[in-house]
Amino acid sequence: MKKIENVVAFLAMVLLIFTILISSFQLAIYGDSEYKFYRTEYEKYDVTSSLGMKLEDVMKVTVQMMDYLIDREEELSITTMVEGKEQDFFNEQDRLHMADVKVLFLGGLKLRNWAAVVALALVAVLILRKADLGSVLFKGFIRAFVAVLIAAGIIGILFATDFTKYFTIFHEIFFTNDLWMFDPAEDYMIRMLPEGFFADMLLRIGVTFGALMAVTLVIIGFLRRFYKNIRTSNKSD
């Protein structure tokens, strides 16, 4: 009986951590409606010089692109001044690749929502079984966290040793074509989003994930103590 409850709790916490991870992506990418992080990155990597654009125009392109990814815009297209010419910032390869990214991103959000629902259902099972909820969830979270921490540590070390190599492997895993392979000499979007930008975004996601995990751990810790106090009170009565 206890073993089943531990397995159920572990699975629930794995799904919870997955939910937190995808939410970390969403918060890191869309957490600031004014996209101040993007502005800072553009200034850091001097993308205005490589594009021949004003920063405000680059920000307008960014808003249009981000709205497209979250399905607020149907088409990835915006006319602006680039290299002294008024033209569409995005080309056909951009549109095809970003359509793939959009499917991946929105699919991840849907999967996150389902993971949250299943995690809640598993917790409901534990409640119906009258499990020691605080203790079993705390143990399940710690075990799931350790497993994720080991995986994240390995991934982090790999990216730190050779970001370009593993960034390429990531794309080869998640995309079935080579549309993500851009030529900076021909493509404006890759000039706007250099490799350093993605490295910084990955760090931003990691920090967000760590913060949310810490908050979750505190909440589950309080839940554990709450149930422990109830048990102690019932015994004394």
PAZAPA-4460 file (N, C-alpha, C; in steps of 0.05 Angstrom, whole numbers, plus 32768, in hexadecimal, padded with zeros to 4 digits):
% residues 237
    n_x    n_y    n_z   ca_x   ca_y   ca_z    c_x    c_y    c_z   seq   type   mol
   8011   7FE8   8000   8000   8000   8000   8011   8019   8000     1      M     A
   8025   8019   8012   8037   8030   8015   8047   8034   7FFB     2      K     A
   8050   801E   7FF0   8060   801F   7FD8   8051   802B   7FC1     3      K     A
   8037   8024   7FBE   8026   802E   7FA9   8023   804D   7FAC     4      I     A
   801F   8055   7FC5   801B   8072   7FCB   8035   8081   7FC4     5      E     A
   804C   8075   7FCA   8066   8082   7FC3   8069   8085   7FA5     6      N     A
   8062   8070   7F96   8064   8071   7F79   8052   8087   7F6E     7      V     A
   8039   8087   7F78   8025   809B   7F6E   802F   80B7   7F74     8      V     A
   8039   80BB   7F8C   8043   80D5   7F94   805B   80DE   7F83     9      A     A
   806D   80CA   7F7D   8084   80D0   7F6D   807C   80D9   7F51    10      F     A
   8069   80CA   7F45   805F   80D1   7F2A   8051   80EC   7F2A    11      L     A
   8042   80F2   7F3F   8035   810C   7F41   8049   8122   7F42    12      A     A
   805F   811E   7F51   8073   8133   7F54   8084   8136   7F3B    13      M     A
   8088   8120   7F2C   8096   8122   7F12   8086   8134   7EFF    14      V     A
   806C   812F   7EFF   805A   813F   7EEE   8059   815C   7EF7    15      L     A
   8059   8160   7F11   805A   817B   7F1C   8073   818A   7F13    16      L     A
   808A   817C   7F15   80A3   8188   7F0D   80A4   818E   7EEF    17      I     A
   8098   817C   7EDF   8096   8182   7EC3   8085   819A   7EBE    18      F     A
   806F   819D   7ECD   805D   81B4   7ECB   806D   81CE   7ED2    19      T     A
   807D   81CC   7EE7   808D   81E3   7EEF   80A2   81EA   7EDA    20      I     A
   80AE   81D6   7ECE   80C2   81DA   7EB9   80B6   81E9   7EA1    21      L     A
   80A0   81DF   7E97   8094   81EC   7E7F   808A   8208   7E87    22      I     A
   8080   820B   7E9F   8077   8226   7EA8   808F   8239   7EAA    23      S     A
   80A6   822E   7EB1   80BF   823E   7EB2   80C6   8249   7E97    24      S     A
   80C3   8238   7E82   80C8   8241   7E67   80B5   8258   7E60    25      F     A
   809B   8254   7E67   8087   8269   7E60   808D   8283   7E6F    26      Q     A
   8094   8281   7E89   8099   8299   7E99   80B2   82A7   7E8F    27      L     A
   80C7   8298   7E89   80E0   82A4   7E7F   80DD   82B1   7E64    28      A     A
   80CC   82A6   7E53   80C8   82B0   7E38   80B4   82C7   7E38    29      I     A
   809E   82C3   7E47   8087   82D6   7E45   8081   82E4   7E60    30      Y     A
   8092   82E1   7E74   808C   82EC   7E8E   808B   830A   7E8F    31      G     A
   8098   8317   7E7C   8099   8334   7E7B   808C   833E   7E62    32      D     A
   8075   834B   7E65   8065   8353   7E4D   8074   8368   7E3C    33      S     A
   8088   8376   7E48   8097   838A   7E3A   80B1   837F   7E2E    34      E     A
   80B6   8366   7E33   80CE   8358   7E28   80E8   8367   7E2E    35      Y     A
   80EB   836F   7E48   8103   837E   7E4F   811C   836C   7E4D    36      K     A
   8119   8352   7E53   8130   8340   7E50   813A   8340   7E34    37      F     A
   8128   833F   7E20   812F   833F   7E04   813E   8359   7DFD    38      Y     A
   8133   836F   7E06   8140   8389   7E01   815D   8389   7E0B    39      R     A
   8161   837F   7E24   817B   837E   7E30   818E   836C   7E20    40      T     A
   8183   8356   7E16   8193   8343   7E06   819B   834F   7DEC    41      E     A
   8189   835E   7DDF   818F   836A   7DC6   81A5   837F   7DC9    42      Y     A
   81A4   838E   7DDF   81B9   83A1   7DE5   81D3   8393   7DEB    43      E     A
   81D2   837D   7DF9   81EA   836E   7E01   81F8   8364   7DE8    44      K     A
   81E9   8359   7DD5   81F6   834D   7DBD   81F6   8360   7DA5    45      Y     A
   81EE   8379   7DAA   81EF   838E   7D95   81E1   8385   7D7B    46      D     A
   81C9   837A   7D7E   81BC   8370   7D66   81B2   8386   7D53    47      V     A
   81AF   839E   7D5E   81A6   83B5   7D4D   81BB   83BB   7D37    48      T     A
   81D4   83B8   7D3F   81EA   83BE   7D2B   81EA   83A8   7D15    49      S     A
   81E7   838F   7D1D   81E8   8379   7D0A   81CF   8379   7CF8    50      S     A
   81B9   8385   7D01   81A1   8386   7CF1   819D   83A1   7CE3    51      L     A
   81AB   83B5   7CEC   81A7   83D0   7CE1   818B   83DA   7CE8    52      G     A
   8183   83D5   7D01   8168   83DD   7D09   8169   83ED   7D23    53      M     A
   8154   83FC   7D28   8151   840A   7D42   8147   83F5   7D56    54      K     A
   814E   83F9   7D6F   8146   83E7   7D84   8128   83E5   7D87    55      L     A
   811A   83FB   7D84   80FD   83FB   7D86   80F0   83EA   7D70    56      E     A
   80FC   83EA   7D59   80F2   83DA   7D43   80F7   83BC   7D48    57      D     A
   810E   83B6   7D54   8114   839A   7D5B   8100   8391   7D70    58      V     A
   80F9   83A2   7D82   80E6   839B   7D97   80CA   8395   7D8B    59      M     A
   80C2   83A5   7D77   80A9   83A1   7D69   80A8   8385   7D5B    60      K     A
   80BF   837F   7D4F   80C1   8364   7D42   80BF   834E   7D57    61      V     A
   80CC   8353   7D6E   80CB   833F   7D84   80AE   833B   7D8E    62      T     A
   809F   8350   7D92   8084   834D   7D9B   8073   833D   7D87    63      V     A
   8077   8343   7D6D   8068   8335   7D59   806F   8317   7D59    64      Q     A
   8089   8311   7D5C   8092   82F5   7D5C   8088   82E6   7D74    65      M     A
   8088   82F3   7D8C   8080   82E6   7DA4   8061   82E2   7DA4    66      M     A
   8053   82F5   7D99   8036   82F2   7D96   802F   82DB   7D84    67      D     A
   803F   82D8   7D6F   803A   82C1   7D5C   803E   82A7   7D6B    68      Y     A
   8054   82A4   7D7A   805A   828B   7D88   8044   8283   7D9C    69      L     A
   8037   8297   7DA8   8022   8290   7DBC   8007   8290   7DAF    70      I     A
   8006   8292   7D94   7FED   828F   7D84   7FDC   82A8   7D86    71      D     A
   7FE8   82BF   7D8C   7FD9   82D8   7D8B   7FD9   82E5   7D6F    72      R     A
   7FEC   82DC   7D5F   7FEE   82E5   7D43   7FED   82CC   7D31    73      E     A
   7FDF   82CE   7D1B   7FDD   82B8   7D09   7FF5   82B5   7CF6    74      E     A
   8000   82CC   7CEF   8016   82CC   7CDB   802F   82DA   7CE7    75      E     A
   8046   82CF   7CE0   805F   82DA   7CE9   8069   82ED   7CD3    76      L     A
   8062   8306   7CD6   8069   831A   7CC1   8067   8336   7CCD    77      S     A
   807C   8346   7CC8   807B   8362   7CD1   808E   8372   7CBF    78      I     A
   8084   8387   7CB4   8094   8399   7CA3   80A2   83AE   7CB4    79      T     A
   80BD   83B0   7CB0   80CC   83C3   7CC0   80E5   83CB   7CB0    80      T     A
   80F4   83DE   7CBB   810D   83E6   7CAE   8124   83D4   7CB7    81      M     A
   8130   83C6   7CA4   8147   83B4   7CA9   815C   83BB   7C95    82      V     A
   8174   83C1   7C9E   818B   83C7   7C8D   8184   83DD   7C79    83      E     A
   8175   83F1   7C83   816E   8408   7C72   8157   8403   7C5E    84      G     A
   814A   83EB   7C60   8135   83E5   7C4D   811B   83DE   7C5C    85      K     A
   8104   83E7   7C52   80EB   83DF   7C5F   80E3   83C4   7C53    86      E     A
   80E1   83B0   7C64   80DB   8395   7C5A   80D0   8383   7C70    87      Q     A
   80C7   836C   7C69   80BE   8359   7C7D   80D6   834E   7C8C    88      D     A
   80D6   8350   7CA6   80ED   8347   7CB6   80F1   8329   7CB2    89      F     A
   80DB   831A   7CB0   80DD   82FC   7CAF   80DC   82F2   7C93    90      F     A
   80EB   82DD   7C8D   80EA   82D1   7C73   80DB   82B6   7C75    91      N     A
   80DA   82A7   7C5F   80CA   828F   7C5F   80D6   8279   7C71    92      E     A
   80F0   8277   7C73   80FC   8264   7C85   80F5   826A   7CA2    93      Q     A
   80F6   8284   7CA9   80ED   828C   7CC4   80D1   8283   7CCA    94      D     A
   80BF   8287   7CB7   80A3   8280   7CBB   809F   8262   7CBE    95      R     A
   80AD   8253   7CAE   80AA   8236   7CB0   80B6   822B   7CCA    96      L     A
   80CD   8235   7CD2   80DA   822B   7CEB   80C9   8234   7D03    97      H     A
   80C1   824D   7D03   80B2   8257   7D1A   8096   824A   7D1D    98      M     A
   808C   8240   7D06   8073   8231   7D07   8078   8217   7D16    99      A     A
   808F   820B   7D12   8097   81F2   7D21   809A   81F9   7D3F   100      D     A
   80A8   820F   7D44   80AD   8217   7D60   8092   821C   7D6E   101      V     A
   807F   8229   7D60   8065   822F   7D6B   8056   8215   7D73   102      K     A
   8057   8202   7D61   804A   81E8   7D67   8057   81DB   7D80   103      V     A
   8071   81DC   7D81   8080   81D1   7D98   807A   81DF   7DB2   104      L     A
   8079   81F9   7DB1   8074   8209   7DC9   8057   8206   7DD3   105      F     A
   8044   8208   7DC1   8028   8205   7DCA   8022   81E9   7DD2   106      L     A
   802F   81D5   7DC5   802C   81B9   7DCD   8037   81B5   7DE9   107      G     A
   804E   81C2   7DEF   8059   81BF   7E0A   8047   81CB   7E1F   108      G     A
   803A   81E1   7E19   8027   81ED   7E2C   800F   81DB   7E31   109      L     A
   8005   81CE   7E1C   7FEF   81BC   7E1F   7FF7   81A4   7E2F   110      K     A
   800F   8199   7E2A   8019   8182   7E38   801C   818A   7E56   111      L     A
   8026   81A2   7E5B   8029   81AC   7E77   800E   81AC   7E85   112      R     A
   7FF9   81B5   7E77   7FDE   81B6   7E84   7FD4   819A   7E8A   113      N     A
   7FD8   8187   7E78   7FD0   816C   7E7D   7FE0   815F   7E94   114      W     A
   7FFA   8165   7E95   800A   815B   7EAB   8000   8165   7EC6   115      A     A
   7FF8   817E   7EC7   7FEE   818A   7EE0   7FD4   817C   7EE8   116      A     A
   7FC3   8176   7ED4   7FA9   8169   7EDA   7FAE   814D   7EE5   117      V     A
   7FC0   813E   7ED8   7FC6   8122   7EE1   7FD2   8123   7EFC   118      V     A
   7FE4   8136   7F01   7FF1   8138   7F1C   7FDC   813C   7F31   119      A     A
   7FC9   814E   7F2C   7FB3   8153   7F3F   7FA2   813A   7F43   120      L     A
   7F9E   812B   7F2E   7F8E   8112   7F30   7F9D   80FE   7F41   121      A     A
   7FB7   80FC   7F3E   7FC6   80E9   7F4F   7FC6   80F2   7F6C   122      L     A
   7FC7   810B   7F71   7FC6   8115   7F8D   7FAA   810E   7F98   123      V     A
   7F95   8110   7F88   7F7A   8109   7F90   7F79   80EC   7F98   124      A     A
   7F87   80DB   7F88   7F88   80BE   7F8F   7F94   80BA   7FAA   125      V     A
   7FA9   80C9   7FB0   7FB6   80C6   7FCA   7FA4   80CF   7FE1   126      L     A
   7F94   80E4   7FDC   7F81   80EE   7FF0   7F6C   80D9   7FF5   127      I     A
   7F62   80CC   7FDF   7F4D   80B8   7FE2   7F58   809F   7FF0   128      L     A
   7F71   809A   7FED   7F7E   8083   7FFB   7F85   808A   8018   129      R     A
   7F7F   80A3   801F   7F85   80AD   803A   7FA3   80AA   8041   130      K     A
   7FB4   80B0   802D   7FD1   80AF   8031   7FDA   80C6   8042   131      A     A
   7FF1   80C3   804E   7FFE   80D8   805D   8008   80ED   8049   132      D     A
   7FF5   80FE   8040   7FFA   810F   8028   8013   8120   802A   133      L     A
   8016   812E   8040   802D   813F   8043   8048   8131   8040   134      G     A
   804A   811A   804E   8063   810B   804E   8068   80FD   8033   135      S     A
   8054   80F1   8028   8058   80E2   800F   805D   80F5   7FF7   136      V     A
   8051   810D   7FF7   8056   8120   7FE2   8072   812C   7FE5   137      L     A
   807A   8131   7FFE   8095   813C   8003   80AA   8129   7FF9   138      F     A
   80A7   810F   8001   80BB   80FB   7FF8   80BB   80F8   7FDA   139      K     A
   80A2   80F8   7FCE   80A0   80F5   7FB1   80AD   810D   7FA3   140      G     A
   80AA   8125   7FAE   80B5   813D   7FA1   80D4   813C   7FA3   141      F     A
   80DF   8134   7FBA   80FC   8133   7FBD   8108   811F   7FAA   142      I     A
   80FB   8107   7FA8   8105   80F3   7F95   8104   80FC   7F78   143      R     A
   80ED   8108   7F71   80EA   8112   7F55   80FE   8129   7F50   144      A     A
   8102   813A   7F64   8114   8151   7F62   8131   8148   7F5E   145      F     A
   8139   8133   7F6D   8154   8129   7F6A   8158   811E   7F4E   146      V     A
   8144   810F   7F44   8146   8104   7F29   8148   811A   7F14   147      A     A
   8138   812E   7F17   8139   8145   7F04   8153   8154   7F07   148      V     A
   815C   8158   7F20   8175   8166   7F25   818D   8159   7F17   149      L     A
   818D   813E   7F19   81A3   812F   7F0C   81A2   8133   7EED   150      I     A
   818A   8131   7EE2   8186   8135   7EC5   818E   8151   7EBD   151      A     A
   8184   8165   7ECD   818A   8181   7EC7   81A8   8187   7EC9   152      A     A
   81B5   817A   7EDD   81D1   817E   7EE1   81E1   8174   7EC9   153      G     A
   81D9   815D   7EBF   81E7   8151   7EA8   81E3   8163   7E8F   154      I     A
   81CA   816C   7E8B   81C4   817D   7E74   81D3   8198   7E77   155      I     A
   81D3   81A3   7E8F   81E1   81BC   7E93   81FF   81BA   7E8E   156      G     A
   820B   81A4   7E96   8228   81A0   7E92   822E   819E   7E74   157      I     A
   821C   818F   7E66   8220   818B   7E49   821E   81A6   7E3A   158      L     A
   820A   81B6   7E41   8207   81D0   7E34   821E   81E3   7E3B   159      F     A
   8228   81E1   7E54   823D   81F3   7E5D   8257   81EC   7E4E   160      A     A
   825B   81D3   7E48   8274   81CA   7E3B   8274   81D1   7E1D   161      T     A
   825D   81CF   7E11   825C   81D5   7DF4   823F   81DC   7DED   162      D     A
   8238   81F5   7DF1   821C   81FE   7DED   8213   81F9   7DD0   163      F     A
   8224   8200   7DBD   821D   81FE   7DA1   8216   81E1   7D99   164      T     A
   8227   81CE   7DA2   8223   81B2   7D9C   8208   81A8   7DA6   165      K     A
   8202   81AE   7DBF   81E9   81A3   7DCB   81D1   81B3   7DC4   166      Y     A
   81D5   81CC   7DBC   81BF   81DC   7DB1   81B6   81D0   7D97   167      F     A
   81CA   81C7   7D87   81C5   81BA   7D6D   81B7   81A0   7D71   168      T     A
   81C0   8190   7D85   81B3   8176   7D8B   8196   817A   7D93   169      I     A
   8191   818F   7DA3   8176   8195   7DAC   8164   8199   7D93   170      F     A
   816D   81A9   7D80   815D   81AE   7D68   8159   8195   7D57   171      H     A
   816D   8184   7D56   816B   816C   7D47   8157   8158   7D53   172      E     A
   8154   815A   7D6E   8141   8149   7D7C   8124   8152   7D77   173      I     A
   8120   816C   7D7A   8105   8177   7D7A   80FB   8180   7D5E   174      F     A
   810C   8182   7D4A   8103   818B   7D30   810B   8176   7D1B   175      F     A
   80F9   8170   7D09   80FD   815B   7CF5   8109   8166   7CDB   176      T     A
   8110   8180   7CDA   811C   818C   7CC2   8133   819E   7CCA   177      N     A
   8140   81AA   7CB6   8157   81BB   7CBC   8151   81D8   7CB9   178      D     A
   8137   81E0   7CBB   812F   81FB   7CB8   813A   820D   7CCE   179      L     A
   8143   8201   7CE5   814E   8211   7CFB   816B   8219   7CF5   180      W     A
   8177   820F   7CE0   8193   8216   7CD9   8193   822F   7CC7   181      M     A
   8197   8246   7CD4   8196   825F   7CC7   81B2   8269   7CBF   182      F     A
   81B2   827A   7CAB   81CB   8287   7CA2   81C9   82A4   7CAB   183      D     A
   81DA   82AD   7CBE   81D9   82C9   7CC7   81DC   82DD   7CB1   184      P     A
   81EA   82D5   7C9C   81EE   82E8   7C85   81D4   82ED   7C76   185      A     A
   81C2   82DA   7C78   81A9   82DC   7C69   8190   82E0   7C7A   186      E     A
   8192   82D9   7C93   817A   82D9   7CA4   817C   82ED   7CBB   187      D     A
   8167   82FE   7CBD   8167   8312   7CD1   8160   8307   7CED   188      Y     A
   814E   82F3   7CED   8145   82E9   7D07   815C   82DD   7D18   189      M     A
   816E   82CF   7D0B   8185   82C3   7D1A   8198   82D9   7D23   190      I     A
   8199   82EF   7D15   81A9   8306   7D1F   819C   8313   7D37   191      R     A
   8182   8313   7D37   8174   831E   7D4E   8176   830C   7D67   192      M     A
   8178   82F2   7D62   8179   82DE   7D77   8192   82CD   7D75   193      L     A
   81A9   82D9   7D7C   81C3   82CA   7D7A   81C4   82B4   7D8F   194      P     A
   81D8   82A3   7D8C   81DB   828C   7D9E   81DD   8294   7DBB   195      E     A
   81EA   82AB   7DC0   81ED   82B5   7DDC   81D2   82BB   7DE8   196      G     A
   81BF   82C4   7DD8   81A4   82C9   7DE2   8198   82B0   7DED   197      F     A
   819B   829A   7DDF   818E   8281   7DE7   819C   8276   7E00   198      F     A
   81B6   827A   7E02   81C5   8271   7E1A   81BB   8280   7E33   199      A     A
   81B7   829B   7E2F   81AD   82AB   7E45   8190   82A4   7E4C   200      D     A
   8180   829E   7E38   8164   8296   7E3D   8163   827B   7E4C   201      M     A
   8175   8269   7E45   8176   824F   7E53   817D   8253   7E70   202      L     A
   818F   8266   7E76   8196   826C   7E92   817E   8278   7EA0   203      L     A
   8170   828A   7E92   8158   8297   7E9D   8142   8282   7EA4   204      R     A
   813F   826F   7E92   812B   825A   7E97   8134   8249   7EAF   205      I     A
   814E   8243   7EB1   8159   8234   7EC7   8155   8241   7EE2   206      G     A
   8159   825B   7EE3   8156   826B   7EFC   8138   826B   7F03   207      V     A
   8127   826F   7EF0   810A   826F   7EF5   8101   8254   7F00   208      T     A
   810A   823F   7EF3   8103   8224   7EFB   810D   821F   7F18   209      F     A
   8125   8227   7F1E   8130   8223   7F39   8120   8232   7F4E   210      G     A
   8117   824B   7F47   8108   825A   7F5A   80EC   824E   7F5F   211      A     A
   80DF   8244   7F4A   80C5   8238   7F4D   80C7   821D   7F5C   212      L     A
   80DD   820F   7F58   80E1   81F6   7F66   80E5   81FB   7F84   213      M     A
   80F4   8210   7F8A   80F9   8217   7FA6   80DE   821E   7FB4   214      A     A
   80CE   822E   7FA7   80B4   8235   7FB2   80A2   821C   7FB6   215      V     A
   80A3   820B   7FA2   8093   81F2   7FA4   809C   81E1   7FBB   216      T     A
   80B6   81DF   7FBF   80C2   81CF   7FD5   80B9   81DB   7FF0   217      L     A
   80B9   81F5   7FF2   80B0   8202   800B   8092   81FC   8010   218      V     A
   8082   81FD   7FFB   8065   81F8   7FFE   8060   81DB   8007   219      I     A
   806E   81C8   7FFA   806A   81AC   8001   8075   81A7   801D   220      I     A
   808B   81B5   8024   8095   81B2   8040   8082   81BB   8055   221      G     A
   8074   81D1   804F   805F   81DB   8061   8048   81C8   8062   222      F     A
   8041   81BC   804B   802B   81A9   804A   8032   8190   805B   223      L     A
   804B   8188   8059   8054   8171   8069   8052   8177   8087   224      R     A
   805B   818E   808F   8059   8196   80AB   803C   8199   80B5   225      R     A
   802B   81A3   80A3   800F   81A7   80A9   8002   818C   80B0   226      F     A
   8006   8178   809E   7FFB   815D   80A2   8007   8150   80BB   227      Y     A
   8021   8155   80C0   802E   8149   80D7   8022   8154   80F1   228      K     A
   801C   816E   80F1   800F   817B   8108   7FF3   8170   810D   229      N     A
   7FE5   816A   80F7   7FCA   815F   80FA   7FCB   8143   8106   230      I     A
   7FDE   8133   80FC   7FE2   8118   8107   7FE9   8119   8125   231      R     A
   7FFB   812B   812C   8003   812E   8148   7FEC   8137   8159   232      T     A
   7FDC   8149   814F   7FC4   8153   815E   7FB0   813D   8162   233      S     A
   7FAB   812C   814D   7F98   8117   814F   7FA1   8102   8163   234      N     A
   7FBB   80FC   8164   7FC5   80E9   8177   7FC2   80F2   8194   235      K     A
   7FC7   810D   8198   7FC5   8118   81B3   7FA8   8118   81BD   236      S     A
   7F95   811A   81A9   7F79   811A   81B1   7F70   80FE   81B8   237      D     A
***
